[in-house]
């Protein structure tokens, strides 16, 4: 069996283990398998957990195409109420992740109701793991949730507190997110700010010195985990050296591969080594990393060649929002989604309030799989990574959590490093 087929077979085995470990109800109070990973995961000891030596199916069944592709998609919606379009995306397109923005809730209570309703829809859809609710909660000027969570300063303000201070502040905010039903924070920012003319990072970064920033990024990852929330490093391969803002136009950075390896790569590696669950790729052109001039988010040389292969990241690679102005001026949503997946991204932030447009992007991916332009093996492996993340960070009732418990574990080689 070739290396590629062995990797895919391993991914499918992981997916079968994860799915088998999650009861059909997918609700609070049920048991689950813990995953042996670097961070401390929530655990629930009220139910017996499967032994790591329990027999498993030798050749696990593949997910159906609709379900597999759906696990790779993160839908968005407009307004404070779940729309019919979002219901369609979850129930019929089997979308497994919802990206929440500030206009989707008004206060802590409404966010808690929203996340509970989304989980109910996920159960109704028969998703293979709890639906993933994600948002941006970096601190400072990027805080989607301000009610019901501890205030979090910007990374620039936090850096003076040192790693322990960063950990504690982030953990306090993460605990509030967890109580409100958020499982994945699109933070921390791991970009080094090496260009004072950058128009998007600014005080969102811990600074420009990789030796100083790396430990702070790692501390933020640990704080999120200890608060009960998964962590996402962003914006790979680094935005802090580029002048411009991809929300308006795709910026460019003239750094060479050697310069990148000595700067931006080090802060991302620190977060990966700390156990980050996901890494977000972004739309920046770096000819030194991909001479073709393809924006990094859509570049296989960057997404797979650098992040997956060079930095050895094995978790979920998630795109930046495909609704950013710099992307929409070059790509339609269906085209952007297809190209992002070809590059090696596992989870696509569709970033549109138009459910029909999002559905057209999902259908475009399925057409590419049916034609063989995107390998079904790749889709199954990406779905397995996303499912594994969701199984590690379910929304348990906080009073039932026992973080000191040590349930049986099984190795998840494709989870992350």
Secondary structure, 3 states (H helix, E strand, C coil): CCHHHHHHHHHHHHHHHHHHCCCCCCCCCCCCCEEECCCCCCCCCCCCCCCCCCCCCCCCCCCCHHHHHHCCEEECCCCCCCCHHHHHHHHCCCCCEEECCHHHCCCHHHHHHHHHHHHHHHHHHCCCCCCEEEECEEECCEECCCCCCCCCCCHHHHHHHHHHHHHHHHHHHHHHHHHCCCCEECCCECCCCCCCCCCCCHHHCCCCCHHHHHHHHHHHHHHHHHCCCEEEEEEECCCCCCECCCCCCCEECCCCHHHHHHCHHHHHHHHHHCCCCEEEECCEECCCCCCCCCCHHHCHHHHHHHHHHHCCCCCEEEECCCCCHHHHCCCCHHHHHHHHHHHCCCEEECCCCCHHHHHHHHHHHHHHHHHCCCCHHHHHHHHHHHHHHHHHCCCCCHHHCCCCCCCCEEECCCCCC
